[in-house]
Amino acid sequence: MKKILLFTIVIGLLAACQSPSPEPQTETQADSTSVSENPLAWTEHANIYEVNIRQYTPEGTINAFASHLDRLEELGVDVLWIMPVQPIGVKNRKEGLGSYYSISDYTAVNPNFGSMEDFKKLVDDAHARGMKVILDWVANHTAFDHHWTQEHPEWYTHDSTGAIIPPVADWSDVADLNYEDKGLWTAMRNEMKFWVEEADVDGFRCDVAMMVPLQFWNETRVALDSIKPVFMLAEAEGPEFHSAFDMTYGWELHHILNEIAKEEMDFGDLWTYLEKEDSLYQASALRMNFVTNHDENSWNGTAFERMGTNVQNFYLFCLGLPRSMPLIYSGQEAGLNKRLEFFEKDTIDWSDESQYPFYKKALALKREHPALNSNPEVSEFEIITTEDPMIVGYSRRIDGQQVSFLMNFNSAFTHMDIDLSKYWSAGEAMDYLKGQDLDLSKPYKLAGGTHLIMVSK
């Protein structure tokens, strides 16, 4: 017999299980915690898009990327996460162009990308289209030729000979910052304030946030919010980070999805994860869920290498989960199926427009359907399982409005006749992607590697 598993959100349990910060809470921490308990309203139905300026266009410039803003507005993008645009260090540089995350000057723009005025105009143009802009921020390390290495060597980690060292042996092109010196805290915070005050960015995606003291982030969040309300994304996972950050990475979910694709885990592991997330994270704790990003693409393989024909299925699974803000990486909407070079120029091919309608409709659903609010307390969430363990999905409901995602993760040659009435409780339904009414009295043939989104009529 087919079954439906219901996850009930218990507010009191969530609050009781919220992990405390590892340091005693100060007045500053308490202030920043209150910020993350009440995310800005626009985040509740938002999505995020990662921009790789170097690889986005043949020119690899800010202005060339700006020509895509109309397309991204049409796609339905809410937040532009811009990978670092600052100058890249020359000393110890890796390969020809180096890493975006080896920054030699926090308050300048890489001349290969353009000028500060170009960046400011990009932010203004994005704002005019209703988009937020967050800048990738690297607080854990600098380039070896950053001016601080000469002016403030005490802000760095040294080996027994007194030489400045990288934070990780493989990161040989960057110098580790030492947060035991509070002078660094003030300087780093001022560099971040510069971009809010001068360029009007709306927040930051903070690289390897777990390698920087949480107290620094707590205090910095308060300082930035004093200029204007900001949106903060941590490249870190754990409920404690939500004292300073609005959103954290859904790394564990991403790895489970990869393992399911390799048939080394199953959806039972995914249901267990979702239950655990409910027990750990407050309702306001946003999670960035994704099938690919710059690290995954360059180092672990394209989404198609890792997930095969089920890339869209896995993306849809991420799209409507409670707490979820789904990510699209540069080129994902164009079927990006090559590993982009990390240290060299490697332009994205935009010629494939076949997947664009899928992502456009998916984002429109996330933005517009009342049940897909990221806050799990707003709508009911129900997991769907079927007789076939590879055909799964979930429903969300609010005030008689229902949306259900049903995905067949089997091979493209496998299909199943499904009694949709078993998974629908809101009366008449339609196929959202096709815009057609569904006859719930007849079996629905769902092919392998495909999906059905049902919405209330």
Steps between C-alpha positions, in 0.01 A plus 500: 500500500630845413558729791539868579728611781407822674757720669338731754685813599498544875604851584588431860721205405686708243573770754608249763736323262661812354873467563657784696796702378831352611586820688304662786241734356580866534261790450634531146427134429150529636430792267624310193305189597179699500582607143527142374178397678311743279636476146410779262160428351630486143706190579195279561439426130842591361763322294871570458726499192880469516690720253848401380611824330818356347328213323161656427589670170787496249605840636485383863407846621240657728354701213473196275317312774268798548362438151341182644301682769187523287516126435550424869212728592283308253626174647373615839823546696468672839855500638825534306793348687806649331821302540795716616575793272809632679857488363666159515842460656807440282732347761454121515219529243361173370519459122444796270217704650490373857219444745219748552546426872862627513426867558774762497281804571158477663376842387596494131373327186709264290590704189443188289134521608457876470489793741331591825263720304409201284417299811295781656301533179440125496358518852281796407374325185423183697313701764298669225385150397403405854804280561719492810878479462729324745878496462717198570718584801827329594572576865715198584803580285654746254746482215865483605554843347211671677633820659409373847779240477746789515307750711353256755686168497358440851161443335628180336585147608873420500701178513794438735733699272273805501375450143136566420326176408184394315197377699510163321801354323316472167402868517857604430398826334338655809626621838312401815360781714530472879188620680668499838597860421192721545651769279425266210134485603461876470688521170309213339167639616585839351585340166156335495327824600669669204305289250167566672562873530673563167355237266164443673533121504223322688718259692767235468561134428776421749763254382596216741310685773566218748876580491438850642384554861122509529525796733660701219201427278255583779655839562545572131136422427390764749742754352379436146134511597561841653565624143206317343338157546727246334462140387776266615583156358757278672701237320451290809242261642363488851221673695748705704590708194149642486588735784674709234383362165161483332594198291747212516610242244297180465821298461370184667188494284713555189730210585204271570356586158834418337515168687143414398596569138790253541261251668720501810220650712122491461207728566460355848825679585348819361186473712718447807698811411184711465378387842838590649495843336160568654639416842807723466404812308260778588222570255674822394831330419529506122697225326657541157430177311663421167602244240816689402713806576847625409681254730292198405525575129875556487618239750237226530338493158212656315146442621453260208813304590379458856123472450454381143150541357360603838648850527161667461341252740756573770467874440122481541546302818708790638267768370201476731637350821429686823776755578636462146635775278598317177823589321571519127868517401620690194414298190281247679197632315693442175574137579861566603668163456870570531725563798597864482868571553552665839827684442470575127252652254234251397191664352154354556316385186156664495379343176270240661170669584302178543503500880425867545117458502526235775700723733284803423180314590659341807612837636161654427335225703738552792438874494123493455346194666395587856578149628866525394588749770838405643364523855385148597244643742305660215391190309461128556777278361435139405745249353373269227631148458369241254532127441809578295767641737643709216174688439464754777403856569317725741200728537458837663159643587360825630138615522377244248781575253723201431813439297646151461833396348527142375831385349597172336871448574519174306677478166349670199370162380294435812148631544218433743124549497414704810164553668532874558186514713693331781728803527253780448250652744419843355232410244570567135863518387705602201841413360690820578779461245268408212213727605250214454223364721567164662244220508555355846277201423748359250854365557776746412798363309819651649812419298840448657703817549187718477270675743149628556408818684135506603332823608148582610270635229 
